[in-house]
Amino acid sequence: MTEGLKIALAQFNPVVGDIPGNLDKLEKLHSLAAAQGADLLVCPELCITGYPPEDLVMKPAFLEASRQAVLQLAAHTAQTSTGIVVGAPWYEGESLAAPLRDKAYNAAVLLDAGEVSAVRYKHLLPNYGVFDEMRVFQPGPLTGPVDFRGHRLGLLVCEDMWQPDVAECLVESGAEMLVVINGSPYETGKREERLQLALSRVIETELPLVYVNQIGGQDELVFDGASFVLGPRGDLRLQLPCFEEALVCSDWQEGGDGWDCAVGPREAQSEGDADIYSALVTGLRDYVDKSGFPGVVIGMSGGIDSALSAVLATDALGPERVRCVMMPSRYTSQESLEDARECAALLGVQLDDIAINPAVEAFDGMLAPLFSGLDPDTTEENIQARIRGILLMALSNKFAHMVLSTGNKSEMSVGYSTLYGDMCGGFNALKDVYKTTVYSLSRWRNQNRPESVKGPTGRVIPERIITKAPTAELRPDQTDQDSLPAYDMLDDILSCLIEEELGVEEIAARGHERSVINRVWRMLENAEYKRRQAPPGVKITRRSFGRDRRYPIINRFKGPA
């Protein structure tokens, strides 16, 4: 039995399905931990396969490839005196014959001395919000701790920490510390929630706790890392950074009151706009890079949404991988042209100019016989937006850059967008960002430049873009507020309806008129068919559009009149 332990925490960025690539990262992390004298390396949930693997788990070949990677990683531990806890899908039995295919588990696997030393299955499978693990995994039983070098470690997998049952069973079975591996996605306010839940488990069990979370973007999810260690009295002993890969060793000693960890580095945690901005950059960067696109193309309107999208893309990818396109019509103001050019110049990105008037006139001519005698309306406005979508997709096809759409959550909520027009794109960094937050992030980025970004220092968005009234410029003298309530009012009502699921009376108590609430409610429900066809985007709120919020398209319940 060792007198002390050195436990390394590794938060890193796996790629879903890239089992060889993830294994290579794990072997390098293991070698690095061994070089630092670690007895044990703890890695995130399902890091062998990347998280979440979703229906890949239903493929026998995927499960077998994962198992073989774990066995290869186990062999790697024979070369050092360092064990490793790794997350992987696991199945019972020696083969994947049909009767065994329904026995896949989300597992924490302890590897040591060249062997699979122990396996513990995730007991609590999340089945809410973006999670549907019960679709592909079986819940594991409540079990006791694992033995590691004569010490008893209580292994938990993510959701197992969110309720007291698993930790209670482990302490009653003789666990000496709790070790939690996680794939916990980012959303605003969640980091503090995680810490408080971990603190609850420590208080209940009087055991110290190691929490390791992954980082990086996967489809619409982004993971923030922020791994930590709590001592047996709940004090923060170690804190890893947010949105950065890191490997940090923690030093442990066993005394009369059990195990405790020496105080180590405690990285400051980002908050507010800085936190959201980092999440958006991380999610956009990884979606583009992991999908293999050389860069992005953005329709630059001279408005704040496309400006912030261009800034995020430049910070995520670098200016050389961002191409912006101004597509003016006869309604585009000189101010918009100037603002778009100034923003592109501040960012150092390419800006092309393609006038859409010839295409608009061509469509007007083609449709004239059918539209004869009818007044212009949103039909003609949408044609302009769709011409721009065609041009962006043409550039995407020709140069292989992904189109980045620029609509924000306020617009997506109420359908203030055009299918196959401004909604056209492969990804949308602002999909879960309300308009008021768009303004806040723009002001913040003009005053701050995170160390990890690739964009320029100083002001990146012209002040006039931030201060002028937002407009789609699809008809003369148009502003967003011609069609929508003021954005501070709209966003508060939308947050009540979407994130909080509040009723009209509760929202009215916040000072909003019932008629406005009902109007927003109707717009929200009527736009569901559009949102189903929208590109994916970074999730930052507790309830983003998509798997977080599942409403029927055909829906005659429209709320109170």
Secondary structure as a PSIPRED ss2 file (coil, helix, strand):
# PSIPRED VFORMAT (PSIPRED V4.0)

   1 M C   1.000  0.000  0.000
   2 T C   1.000  0.000  0.000
   3 E C   1.000  0.000  0.000
   4 G E   0.000  0.000  1.000
   5 L E   0.000  0.000  1.000
   6 K E   0.000  0.000  1.000
   7 I E   0.000  0.000  1.000
   8 A E   0.000  0.000  1.000
   9 L E   0.000  0.000  1.000
  10 A E   0.000  0.000  1.000
  11 Q E   0.000  0.000  1.000
  12 F C   1.000  0.000  0.000
  13 N C   1.000  0.000  0.000
  14 P C   1.000  0.000  0.000
  15 V C   1.000  0.000  0.000
  16 V C   1.000  0.000  0.000
  17 G C   1.000  0.000  0.000
  18 D C   1.000  0.000  0.000
  19 I H   0.000  1.000  0.000
  20 P H   0.000  1.000  0.000
  21 G H   0.000  1.000  0.000
  22 N H   0.000  1.000  0.000
  23 L H   0.000  1.000  0.000
  24 D H   0.000  1.000  0.000
  25 K H   0.000  1.000  0.000
  26 L H   0.000  1.000  0.000
  27 E H   0.000  1.000  0.000
  28 K H   0.000  1.000  0.000
  29 L H   0.000  1.000  0.000
  30 H H   0.000  1.000  0.000
  31 S H   0.000  1.000  0.000
  32 L H   0.000  1.000  0.000
  33 A H   0.000  1.000  0.000
  34 A H   0.000  1.000  0.000
  35 A H   0.000  1.000  0.000
  36 Q C   1.000  0.000  0.000
  37 G C   1.000  0.000  0.000
  38 A C   1.000  0.000  0.000
  39 D C   1.000  0.000  0.000
  40 L E   0.000  0.000  1.000
  41 L E   0.000  0.000  1.000
  42 V E   0.000  0.000  1.000
  43 C C   1.000  0.000  0.000
  44 P C   1.000  0.000  0.000
  45 E C   1.000  0.000  0.000
  46 L C   1.000  0.000  0.000
  47 C C   1.000  0.000  0.000
  48 I C   1.000  0.000  0.000
  49 T C   1.000  0.000  0.000
  50 G C   1.000  0.000  0.000
  51 Y C   1.000  0.000  0.000
  52 P C   1.000  0.000  0.000
  53 P C   1.000  0.000  0.000
  54 E H   0.000  1.000  0.000
  55 D H   0.000  1.000  0.000
  56 L H   0.000  1.000  0.000
  57 V H   0.000  1.000  0.000
  58 M H   0.000  1.000  0.000
  59 K C   1.000  0.000  0.000
  60 P H   0.000  1.000  0.000
  61 A H   0.000  1.000  0.000
  62 F H   0.000  1.000  0.000
  63 L H   0.000  1.000  0.000
  64 E H   0.000  1.000  0.000
  65 A H   0.000  1.000  0.000
  66 S H   0.000  1.000  0.000
  67 R H   0.000  1.000  0.000
  68 Q H   0.000  1.000  0.000
  69 A H   0.000  1.000  0.000
  70 V H   0.000  1.000  0.000
  71 L H   0.000  1.000  0.000
  72 Q H   0.000  1.000  0.000
  73 L H   0.000  1.000  0.000
  74 A H   0.000  1.000  0.000
  75 A H   0.000  1.000  0.000
  76 H H   0.000  1.000  0.000
  77 T H   0.000  1.000  0.000
  78 A C   1.000  0.000  0.000
  79 Q C   1.000  0.000  0.000
  80 T C   1.000  0.000  0.000
  81 S C   1.000  0.000  0.000
  82 T C   1.000  0.000  0.000
  83 G E   0.000  0.000  1.000
  84 I E   0.000  0.000  1.000
  85 V E   0.000  0.000  1.000
  86 V E   0.000  0.000  1.000
  87 G E   0.000  0.000  1.000
  88 A E   0.000  0.000  1.000
  89 P E   0.000  0.000  1.000
  90 W E   0.000  0.000  1.000
  91 Y E   0.000  0.000  1.000
  92 E C   1.000  0.000  0.000
  93 G C   1.000  0.000  0.000
  94 E C   1.000  0.000  0.000
  95 S C   1.000  0.000  0.000
  96 L C   1.000  0.000  0.000
  97 A C   1.000  0.000  0.000
  98 A H   0.000  1.000  0.000
  99 P H   0.000  1.000  0.000
 100 L H   0.000  1.000  0.000
 101 R C   1.000  0.000  0.000
 102 D C   1.000  0.000  0.000
 103 K C   1.000  0.000  0.000
 104 A E   0.000  0.000  1.000
 105 Y E   0.000  0.000  1.000
 106 N E   0.000  0.000  1.000
 107 A E   0.000  0.000  1.000
 108 A E   0.000  0.000  1.000
 109 V E   0.000  0.000  1.000
 110 L E   0.000  0.000  1.000
 111 L E   0.000  0.000  1.000
 112 D E   0.000  0.000  1.000
 113 A C   1.000  0.000  0.000
 114 G C   1.000  0.000  0.000
 115 E E   0.000  0.000  1.000
 116 V E   0.000  0.000  1.000
 117 S E   0.000  0.000  1.000
 118 A E   0.000  0.000  1.000
 119 V E   0.000  0.000  1.000
 120 R E   0.000  0.000  1.000
 121 Y E   0.000  0.000  1.000
 122 K C   1.000  0.000  0.000
 123 H C   1.000  0.000  0.000
 124 L C   1.000  0.000  0.000
 125 L C   1.000  0.000  0.000
 126 P C   1.000  0.000  0.000
 127 N C   1.000  0.000  0.000
 128 Y C   1.000  0.000  0.000
 129 G C   1.000  0.000  0.000
 130 V C   1.000  0.000  0.000
 131 F C   1.000  0.000  0.000
 132 D C   1.000  0.000  0.000
 133 E H   0.000  1.000  0.000
 134 M H   0.000  1.000  0.000
 135 R H   0.000  1.000  0.000
 136 V C   1.000  0.000  0.000
 137 F C   1.000  0.000  0.000
 138 Q C   1.000  0.000  0.000
 139 P C   1.000  0.000  0.000
 140 G C   1.000  0.000  0.000
 141 P C   1.000  0.000  0.000
 142 L C   1.000  0.000  0.000
 143 T C   1.000  0.000  0.000
 144 G C   1.000  0.000  0.000
 145 P C   1.000  0.000  0.000
 146 V E   0.000  0.000  1.000
 147 D E   0.000  0.000  1.000
 148 F E   0.000  0.000  1.000
 149 R C   1.000  0.000  0.000
 150 G C   1.000  0.000  0.000
 151 H E   0.000  0.000  1.000
 152 R E   0.000  0.000  1.000
 153 L E   0.000  0.000  1.000
 154 G E   0.000  0.000  1.000
 155 L E   0.000  0.000  1.000
 156 L E   0.000  0.000  1.000
 157 V E   0.000  0.000  1.000
 158 C H   0.000  1.000  0.000
 159 E H   0.000  1.000  0.000
 160 D H   0.000  1.000  0.000
 161 M H   0.000  1.000  0.000
 162 W C   1.000  0.000  0.000
 163 Q C   1.000  0.000  0.000
 164 P C   1.000  0.000  0.000
 165 D H   0.000  1.000  0.000
 166 V H   0.000  1.000  0.000
 167 A H   0.000  1.000  0.000
 168 E H   0.000  1.000  0.000
 169 C H   0.000  1.000  0.000
 170 L H   0.000  1.000  0.000
 171 V H   0.000  1.000  0.000
 172 E H   0.000  1.000  0.000
 173 S C   1.000  0.000  0.000
 174 G C   1.000  0.000  0.000
 175 A C   1.000  0.000  0.000
 176 E C   1.000  0.000  0.000
 177 M E   0.000  0.000  1.000
 178 L E   0.000  0.000  1.000
 179 V E   0.000  0.000  1.000
 180 V E   0.000  0.000  1.000
 181 I E   0.000  0.000  1.000
 182 N E   0.000  0.000  1.000
 183 G C   1.000  0.000  0.000
 184 S C   1.000  0.000  0.000
 185 P E   0.000  0.000  1.000
 186 Y C   1.000  0.000  0.000
 187 E C   1.000  0.000  0.000
 188 T C   1.000  0.000  0.000
 189 G C   1.000  0.000  0.000
 190 K H   0.000  1.000  0.000
 191 R H   0.000  1.000  0.000
 192 E H   0.000  1.000  0.000
 193 E H   0.000  1.000  0.000
 194 R H   0.000  1.000  0.000
 195 L H   0.000  1.000  0.000
 196 Q H   0.000  1.000  0.000
 197 L H   0.000  1.000  0.000
 198 A H   0.000  1.000  0.000
 199 L H   0.000  1.000  0.000
 200 S H   0.000  1.000  0.000
 201 R H   0.000  1.000  0.000
 202 V H   0.000  1.000  0.000
 203 I H   0.000  1.000  0.000
 204 E H   0.000  1.000  0.000
 205 T H   0.000  1.000  0.000
 206 E C   1.000  0.000  0.000
 207 L C   1.000  0.000  0.000
 208 P C   1.000  0.000  0.000
 209 L E   0.000  0.000  1.000
 210 V E   0.000  0.000  1.000
 211 Y E   0.000  0.000  1.000
 212 V E   0.000  0.000  1.000
 213 N E   0.000  0.000  1.000
 214 Q C   1.000  0.000  0.000
 215 I E   0.000  0.000  1.000
 216 G E   0.000  0.000  1.000
 217 G E   0.000  0.000  1.000
 218 Q E   0.000  0.000  1.000
 219 D C   1.000  0.000  0.000
 220 E C   1.000  0.000  0.000
 221 L E   0.000  0.000  1.000
 222 V E   0.000  0.000  1.000
 223 F E   0.000  0.000  1.000
 224 D E   0.000  0.000  1.000
 225 G E   0.000  0.000  1.000
 226 A C   1.000  0.000  0.000
 227 S C   1.000  0.000  0.000
 228 F E   0.000  0.000  1.000
 229 V E   0.000  0.000  1.000
 230 L E   0.000  0.000  1.000
 231 G C   1.000  0.000  0.000
 232 P C   1.000  0.000  0.000
 233 R C   1.000  0.000  0.000
 234 G C   1.000  0.000  0.000
 235 D C   1.000  0.000  0.000
 236 L E   0.000  0.000  1.000
 237 R E   0.000  0.000  1.000
 238 L E   0.000  0.000  1.000
 239 Q E   0.000  0.000  1.000
 240 L C   1.000  0.000  0.000
 241 P C   1.000  0.000  0.000
 242 C E   0.000  0.000  1.000
 243 F C   1.000  0.000  0.000
 244 E C   1.000  0.000  0.000
 245 E C   1.000  0.000  0.000
 246 A E   0.000  0.000  1.000
 247 L E   0.000  0.000  1.000
 248 V E   0.000  0.000  1.000
 249 C E   0.000  0.000  1.000
 250 S E   0.000  0.000  1.000
 251 D E   0.000  0.000  1.000
 252 W E   0.000  0.000  1.000
 253 Q E   0.000  0.000  1.000
 254 E E   0.000  0.000  1.000
 255 G E   0.000  0.000  1.000
 256 G C   1.000  0.000  0.000
 257 D C   1.000  0.000  0.000
 258 G E   0.000  0.000  1.000
 259 W E   0.000  0.000  1.000
 260 D E   0.000  0.000  1.000
 261 C E   0.000  0.000  1.000
 262 A C   1.000  0.000  0.000
 263 V C   1.000  0.000  0.000
 264 G C   1.000  0.000  0.000
 265 P C   1.000  0.000  0.000
 266 R E   0.000  0.000  1.000
 267 E C   1.000  0.000  0.000
 268 A C   1.000  0.000  0.000
 269 Q C   1.000  0.000  0.000
 270 S C   1.000  0.000  0.000
 271 E C   1.000  0.000  0.000
 272 G H   0.000  1.000  0.000
 273 D H   0.000  1.000  0.000
 274 A H   0.000  1.000  0.000
 275 D H   0.000  1.000  0.000
 276 I H   0.000  1.000  0.000
 277 Y H   0.000  1.000  0.000
 278 S H   0.000  1.000  0.000
 279 A H   0.000  1.000  0.000
 280 L H   0.000  1.000  0.000
 281 V H   0.000  1.000  0.000
 282 T H   0.000  1.000  0.000
 283 G H   0.000  1.000  0.000
 284 L H   0.000  1.000  0.000
 285 R H   0.000  1.000  0.000
 286 D H   0.000  1.000  0.000
 287 Y H   0.000  1.000  0.000
 288 V H   0.000  1.000  0.000
 289 D H   0.000  1.000  0.000
 290 K H   0.000  1.000  0.000
 291 S H   0.000  1.000  0.000
 292 G C   1.000  0.000  0.000
 293 F C   1.000  0.000  0.000
 294 P C   1.000  0.000  0.000
 295 G C   1.000  0.000  0.000
 296 V E   0.000  0.000  1.000
 297 V E   0.000  0.000  1.000
 298 I E   0.000  0.000  1.000
 299 G E   0.000  0.000  1.000
 300 M C   1.000  0.000  0.000
 301 S C   1.000  0.000  0.000
 302 G C   1.000  0.000  0.000
 303 G C   1.000  0.000  0.000
 304 I H   0.000  1.000  0.000
 305 D H   0.000  1.000  0.000
 306 S H   0.000  1.000  0.000
 307 A H   0.000  1.000  0.000
 308 L H   0.000  1.000  0.000
 309 S H   0.000  1.000  0.000
 310 A H   0.000  1.000  0.000
 311 V H   0.000  1.000  0.000
 312 L H   0.000  1.000  0.000
 313 A H   0.000  1.000  0.000
 314 T H   0.000  1.000  0.000
 315 D H   0.000  1.000  0.000
 316 A H   0.000  1.000  0.000
 317 L H   0.000  1.000  0.000
 318 G C   1.000  0.000  0.000
 319 P H   0.000  1.000  0.000
 320 E H   0.000  1.000  0.000
 321 R H   0.000  1.000  0.000
 322 V E   0.000  0.000  1.000
 323 R E   0.000  0.000  1.000
 324 C E   0.000  0.000  1.000
 325 V E   0.000  0.000  1.000
 326 M E   0.000  0.000  1.000
 327 M C   1.000  0.000  0.000
 328 P C   1.000  0.000  0.000
 329 S C   1.000  0.000  0.000
 330 R C   1.000  0.000  0.000
 331 Y C   1.000  0.000  0.000
 332 T C   1.000  0.000  0.000
 333 S C   1.000  0.000  0.000
 334 Q H   0.000  1.000  0.000
 335 E H   0.000  1.000  0.000
 336 S H   0.000  1.000  0.000
 337 L H   0.000  1.000  0.000
 338 E H   0.000  1.000  0.000
 339 D H   0.000  1.000  0.000
 340 A H   0.000  1.000  0.000
 341 R H   0.000  1.000  0.000
 342 E H   0.000  1.000  0.000
 343 C H   0.000  1.000  0.000
 344 A H   0.000  1.000  0.000
 345 A H   0.000  1.000  0.000
 346 L H   0.000  1.000  0.000
 347 L H   0.000  1.000  0.000
 348 G C   1.000  0.000  0.000
 349 V C   1.000  0.000  0.000
 350 Q E   0.000  0.000  1.000
 351 L E   0.000  0.000  1.000
 352 D E   0.000  0.000  1.000
 353 D E   0.000  0.000  1.000
 354 I C   1.000  0.000  0.000
 355 A C   1.000  0.000  0.000
 356 I C   1.000  0.000  0.000
 357 N H   0.000  1.000  0.000
 358 P H   0.000  1.000  0.000
 359 A H   0.000  1.000  0.000
 360 V H   0.000  1.000  0.000
 361 E H   0.000  1.000  0.000
 362 A H   0.000  1.000  0.000
 363 F H   0.000  1.000  0.000
 364 D H   0.000  1.000  0.000
 365 G H   0.000  1.000  0.000
 366 M H   0.000  1.000  0.000
 367 L H   0.000  1.000  0.000
 368 A H   0.000  1.000  0.000
 369 P H   0.000  1.000  0.000
 370 L H   0.000  1.000  0.000
 371 F H   0.000  1.000  0.000
 372 S C   1.000  0.000  0.000
 373 G C   1.000  0.000  0.000
 374 L C   1.000  0.000  0.000
 375 D C   1.000  0.000  0.000
 376 P C   1.000  0.000  0.000
 377 D C   1.000  0.000  0.000
 378 T H   0.000  1.000  0.000
 379 T H   0.000  1.000  0.000
 380 E H   0.000  1.000  0.000
 381 E H   0.000  1.000  0.000
 382 N H   0.000  1.000  0.000
 383 I H   0.000  1.000  0.000
 384 Q H   0.000  1.000  0.000
 385 A H   0.000  1.000  0.000
 386 R H   0.000  1.000  0.000
 387 I H   0.000  1.000  0.000
 388 R H   0.000  1.000  0.000
 389 G H   0.000  1.000  0.000
 390 I H   0.000  1.000  0.000
 391 L H   0.000  1.000  0.000
 392 L H   0.000  1.000  0.000
 393 M H   0.000  1.000  0.000
 394 A H   0.000  1.000  0.000
 395 L H   0.000  1.000  0.000
 396 S H   0.000  1.000  0.000
 397 N H   0.000  1.000  0.000
 398 K H   0.000  1.000  0.000
 399 F H   0.000  1.000  0.000
 400 A C   1.000  0.000  0.000
 401 H C   1.000  0.000  0.000
 402 M E   0.000  0.000  1.000
 403 V E   0.000  0.000  1.000
 404 L E   0.000  0.000  1.000
 405 S C   1.000  0.000  0.000
 406 T C   1.000  0.000  0.000
 407 G C   1.000  0.000  0.000
 408 N C   1.000  0.000  0.000
 409 K H   0.000  1.000  0.000
 410 S H   0.000  1.000  0.000
 411 E H   0.000  1.000  0.000
 412 M H   0.000  1.000  0.000
 413 S H   0.000  1.000  0.000
 414 V H   0.000  1.000  0.000
 415 G C   1.000  0.000  0.000
 416 Y C   1.000  0.000  0.000
 417 S C   1.000  0.000  0.000
 418 T C   1.000  0.000  0.000
 419 L C   1.000  0.000  0.000
 420 Y C   1.000  0.000  0.000
 421 G C   1.000  0.000  0.000
 422 D C   1.000  0.000  0.000
 423 M C   1.000  0.000  0.000
 424 C C   1.000  0.000  0.000
 425 G C   1.000  0.000  0.000
 426 G C   1.000  0.000  0.000
 427 F E   0.000  0.000  1.000
 428 N E   0.000  0.000  1.000
 429 A C   1.000  0.000  0.000
 430 L C   1.000  0.000  0.000
 431 K C   1.000  0.000  0.000
 432 D C   1.000  0.000  0.000
 433 V C   1.000  0.000  0.000
 434 Y C   1.000  0.000  0.000
 435 K H   0.000  1.000  0.000
 436 T H   0.000  1.000  0.000
 437 T H   0.000  1.000  0.000
 438 V H   0.000  1.000  0.000
 439 Y H   0.000  1.000  0.000
 440 S H   0.000  1.000  0.000
 441 L H   0.000  1.000  0.000
 442 S H   0.000  1.000  0.000
 443 R H   0.000  1.000  0.000
 444 W H   0.000  1.000  0.000
 445 R H   0.000  1.000  0.000
 446 N H   0.000  1.000  0.000
 447 Q H   0.000  1.000  0.000
 448 N C   1.000  0.000  0.000
 449 R C   1.000  0.000  0.000
 450 P C   1.000  0.000  0.000
 451 E C   1.000  0.000  0.000
 452 S C   1.000  0.000  0.000
 453 V C   1.000  0.000  0.000
 454 K C   1.000  0.000  0.000
 455 G C   1.000  0.000  0.000
 456 P C   1.000  0.000  0.000
 457 T C   1.000  0.000  0.000
 458 G C   1.000  0.000  0.000
 459 R C   1.000  0.000  0.000
 460 V C   1.000  0.000  0.000
 461 I C   1.000  0.000  0.000
 462 P C   1.000  0.000  0.000
 463 E H   0.000  1.000  0.000
 464 R H   0.000  1.000  0.000
 465 I H   0.000  1.000  0.000
 466 I H   0.000  1.000  0.000
 467 T H   0.000  1.000  0.000
 468 K C   1.000  0.000  0.000
 469 A C   1.000  0.000  0.000
 470 P C   1.000  0.000  0.000
 471 T C   1.000  0.000  0.000
 472 A C   1.000  0.000  0.000
 473 E C   1.000  0.000  0.000
 474 L C   1.000  0.000  0.000
 475 R C   1.000  0.000  0.000
 476 P C   1.000  0.000  0.000
 477 D C   1.000  0.000  0.000
 478 Q C   1.000  0.000  0.000
 479 T C   1.000  0.000  0.000
 480 D H   0.000  1.000  0.000
 481 Q H   0.000  1.000  0.000
 482 D H   0.000  1.000  0.000
 483 S C   1.000  0.000  0.000
 484 L C   1.000  0.000  0.000
 485 P C   1.000  0.000  0.000
 486 A C   1.000  0.000  0.000
 487 Y H   0.000  1.000  0.000
 488 D H   0.000  1.000  0.000
 489 M H   0.000  1.000  0.000
 490 L H   0.000  1.000  0.000
 491 D H   0.000  1.000  0.000
 492 D H   0.000  1.000  0.000
 493 I H   0.000  1.000  0.000
 494 L H   0.000  1.000  0.000
 495 S H   0.000  1.000  0.000
 496 C H   0.000  1.000  0.000
 497 L H   0.000  1.000  0.000
 498 I H   0.000  1.000  0.000
 499 E C   1.000  0.000  0.000
 500 E C   1.000  0.000  0.000
 501 E C   1.000  0.000  0.000
 502 L C   1.000  0.000  0.000
 503 G C   1.000  0.000  0.000
 504 V H   0.000  1.000  0.000
 505 E H   0.000  1.000  0.000
 506 E H   0.000  1.000  0.000
 507 I H   0.000  1.000  0.000
 508 A H   0.000  1.000  0.000
 509 A C   1.000  0.000  0.000
 510 R C   1.000  0.000  0.000
 511 G C   1.000  0.000  0.000
 512 H C   1.000  0.000  0.000
 513 E C   1.000  0.000  0.000
 514 R H   0.000  1.000  0.000
 515 S H   0.000  1.000  0.000
 516 V H   0.000  1.000  0.000
 517 I H   0.000  1.000  0.000
 518 N H   0.000  1.000  0.000
 519 R H   0.000  1.000  0.000
 520 V H   0.000  1.000  0.000
 521 W H   0.000  1.000  0.000
 522 R H   0.000  1.000  0.000
 523 M H   0.000  1.000  0.000
 524 L H   0.000  1.000  0.000
 525 E H   0.000  1.000  0.000
 526 N H   0.000  1.000  0.000
 527 A C   1.000  0.000  0.000
 528 E H   0.000  1.000  0.000
 529 Y H   0.000  1.000  0.000
 530 K H   0.000  1.000  0.000
 531 R H   0.000  1.000  0.000
 532 R C   1.000  0.000  0.000
 533 Q C   1.000  0.000  0.000
 534 A C   1.000  0.000  0.000
 535 P C   1.000  0.000  0.000
 536 P C   1.000  0.000  0.000
 537 G E   0.000  0.000  1.000
 538 V C   1.000  0.000  0.000
 539 K C   1.000  0.000  0.000
 540 I C   1.000  0.000  0.000
 541 T C   1.000  0.000  0.000
 542 R C   1.000  0.000  0.000
 543 R C   1.000  0.000  0.000
 544 S C   1.000  0.000  0.000
 545 F C   1.000  0.000  0.000
 546 G E   0.000  0.000  1.000
 547 R C   1.000  0.000  0.000
 548 D C   1.000  0.000  0.000
 549 R E   0.000  0.000  1.000
 550 R C   1.000  0.000  0.000
 551 Y C   1.000  0.000  0.000
 552 P C   1.000  0.000  0.000
 553 I C   1.000  0.000  0.000
 554 I C   1.000  0.000  0.000
 555 N C   1.000  0.000  0.000
 556 R C   1.000  0.000  0.000
 557 F C   1.000  0.000  0.000
 558 K C   1.000  0.000  0.000
 559 G C   1.000  0.000  0.000
 560 P C   1.000  0.000  0.000
 561 A C   1.000  0.000  0.000
